[in-house]
């Protein structure tokens, strides 16, 4: 049966947007690749994921997002294989550094030697000469941000990376970093159920001409499937352990999902398309990077680009996603989000 949602998908042309003010241009929607290899259950079959990546590129979604900690390392290797045979020239490749896994614990690094070694290792795994956008995945609160960005600046000058990004950084940290070298993009969680970045971080990015990359724009799948999502999660899927996916929080958050479903039905689209369309309507400096491991879901996601939301639609969604609409923290207590990303002053580093 042909629905409006499938017709929208089939007729979708993926536009291009300028990300930041340094010249990076990307597809208006990207592809988050983490779940192909890590954190959302067992790794998916490599041939299937390469087919999906090729399908995305051929569909016009050319902004690929990975990290050295996904796997760890295996997602970058997967992307490298997928980009062989002439695909590299057709994509904007983003990866990240800073996180290492040891004995089940995550450590954050921002010292110059680590930055350089991580970049060299990612270049080898990705099998590329240059990374288009290189993010600090989380901020190392032991190292002044000026020191970390100073080393990234050297990597730009050496042609190993083109543009610098930050992820989960506070407004103050973004300003300090941007003063050392222009920051092209800040990656943050932004969706109908994660809106806290709108208070300080997004206005700061816009003031400085920094692009915004929205990860988990579908609420880690909850805005696509609602509580039903939890029935299929394996014990290896870290979403099972996030506060928003537990106990009475799920029952509370189900109401948000149900209201989105009702509105999507009126619009003739799926709830995930409506949630993504809301992110797209935030501005042409915003690029959401929904992840998926299925071509069918990918096709549905790009259909969101064709959905037009009126001012009345946006107002209704604002009321649905009000401040108290979602219950539970985004992460656990020690996730290293922007709320605890302040670094020491540069003078403290020089004095050591």
Protein Blocks (a to p, Z undefined) as FASTA:
>chain_A
ZZfklmmmmmpccddddehjeopacdfbdcdfklmmgonapaddfklmmmmmmmmmmnop
abdcddfkgoghmlmmmmmmmmgghlmmmpccdddehiaceehiacddfbfklmmmmmmm
mmmmnopabdfbacdfbacfkbcfklmmmmmmmmmmnopafbdcdehiafklmmmmmmmp
ccfbdcddddfklcklmmmmmmmmmmnopacddehklgnommmnommlmmmpcfklmklm
gfklgcjllmmmmmmmmmmmmmmmmnopafklmmmmmmmmnojkbccddddfbfklmmmm
mmmmmpccdfklmmmmmmmmgmklpgcdfbdfknopaklmcccdfklmmmZZ
